[in-house]
């Protein structure tokens, strides 16, 4: 027989209902519904998953993190679209690439080695070339190379 899923009473039933009503995203609302179900009517995680239209794994994770951390487990920022371990913000990256754009407008060639060296100096740690290629792609840069021969040459 399956175990009954209980949650600790970090919040009252009415406070959880208010959280459901004022949740900014559907995902957070769904998490609060899982907590509400386990608080009001404790039952197996499978039954809660079926009732809230989530997976069994989600129910286990939400209940475990709520029991361990309380309200902070549900009220997190979640996915922001920006890697918190990024070296620079998008605006800082754009400012960094401007100097190379000016040099290119004057006819100078810029290589990934030059960009990598300047970037490593700026952030103060070694960086893989793949990181820089992703940075360039993120800002719409592409590889332009002079032709090895003249178009009208024989």
C-alpha positions in Angstrom: 0.0 0.0 0.0 1.2 3.5 -0.8 2.2 6.0 1.8 0.0 9.0 2.6 1.6 12.4 1.6 1.6 15.0 4.4 2.9 18.5 4.4 4.0 20.5 7.4 1.8 23.3 8.4 4.0 26.2 7.4 0.8 28.1 6.3 -2.8 27.7 7.2 -5.4 26.4 4.8 -6.7 29.9 4.1 -3.2 31.3 3.4 -2.6 28.5 0.9 -5.9 29.3 -0.9 -4.8 33.0 -1.1 -1.4 31.8 -2.5 -3.3 29.8 -5.2 -5.5 32.8 -6.1 -2.6 35.3 -6.3 0.0 33.1 -7.9 1.8 35.0 -10.8 2.2 31.9 -13.0 0.3 28.8 -13.7 3.2 26.6 -12.6 3.4 28.3 -9.2 -0.4 28.0 -8.9 -0.1 24.3 -9.6 2.5 23.8 -6.9 0.3 25.6 -4.4 -2.6 23.3 -5.4 -0.4 20.3 -4.6 0.4 21.7 -1.2 -3.3 22.5 -0.7 -4.3 19.0 -1.6 -1.8 17.4 0.8 -2.7 19.8 3.6 -6.5 19.6 3.4 -6.9 16.0 2.3 -3.7 13.9 2.8 -3.6 10.9 0.5 -1.2 9.1 -1.7 1.0 11.1 -4.0 -0.4 9.3 -7.0 -3.9 10.5 -6.2 -2.7 14.1 -5.6 -0.9 13.9 -9.0 -4.0 12.7 -10.7 -6.2 15.4 -9.0 -3.8 18.2 -9.9 -2.8 17.0 -13.4 0.9 16.7 -12.6 3.4 13.9 -12.6 4.1 11.8 -9.6 7.7 13.0 -9.5 6.5 16.7 -9.4 4.3 15.9 -6.4 7.1 14.2 -4.5 9.5 17.1 -5.3 7.1 19.8 -4.3 6.0 18.2 -1.1 9.6 17.3 -0.1 11.0 20.8 -0.8 8.0 22.5 1.0 8.4 20.3 4.1 12.1 21.0 4.1 12.2 24.8 3.2 8.7 26.0 3.8 7.1 28.8 1.7 10.5 29.7 0.2 10.6 26.4 -1.7 7.5 27.4 -3.7 8.0 31.2 -3.9 11.3 31.1 -5.8 12.1 33.0 -9.0 12.3 29.8 -11.0 13.4 30.0 -14.6 14.4 33.5 -15.5 15.9 32.8 -18.9 19.3 34.0 -17.8 22.0 31.7 -16.4 22.9 32.9 -12.9 26.4 31.7 -13.4 26.9 33.9 -16.5 30.1 36.0 -16.7 28.4 39.2 -17.8 24.9 40.5 -18.3 23.5 40.8 -21.9 24.1 44.6 -21.8 27.7 44.1 -20.6 28.3 41.6 -23.3 27.0 44.1 -25.9 29.3 46.8 -24.6 32.2 44.5 -24.6 31.6 43.6 -28.3 31.2 47.2 -29.4 35.0 47.8 -29.4 35.5 44.9 -31.8 32.6 46.2 -34.0 34.3 49.6 -34.4 37.6 47.9 -35.4 35.7 45.8 -38.0 34.1 49.0 -39.5 37.6 50.4 -40.0 38.6 47.2 -42.0 40.5 45.3 -39.3 40.0 41.6 -38.9 39.0 40.3 -35.6 39.7 36.7 -34.6 38.2 34.6 -31.9 41.6 34.4 -30.2 41.7 38.2 -29.8 38.1 38.3 -28.5 38.9 35.4 -26.1 42.0 37.1 -24.7 40.2 40.4 -24.1 37.2 38.5 -22.6 39.4 36.5 -20.2 41.1 39.8 -19.2 37.7 41.4 -18.5 36.3 38.5 -16.4 39.6 37.5 -14.8 39.4 33.7 -15.5 40.0 31.4 -18.5 37.1 30.8 -20.8 36.4 28.1 -23.4 36.1 29.2 -27.0 32.6 27.6 -27.2 31.5 30.2 -24.6 32.6 33.0 -26.9 31.0 31.4 -29.9 27.7 31.3 -28.0 28.2 34.9 -27.0 28.8 36.0 -30.6 25.7 34.1 -31.8 23.6 35.6 -29.0 24.5 39.1 -30.3 24.0 38.3 -33.9 27.6 38.2 -35.0 28.5 35.8 -37.8 31.7 34.7 -39.4 32.8 36.9 -42.3 36.0 36.2 -44.0 37.6 38.0 -47.0 37.5 36.0 -50.2 40.7 34.3 -51.1 40.5 35.5 -54.6 39.0 38.4 -56.6 35.6 37.7 -58.2 36.7 39.1 -61.6 40.2 37.7 -61.6 41.3 35.1 -64.1 
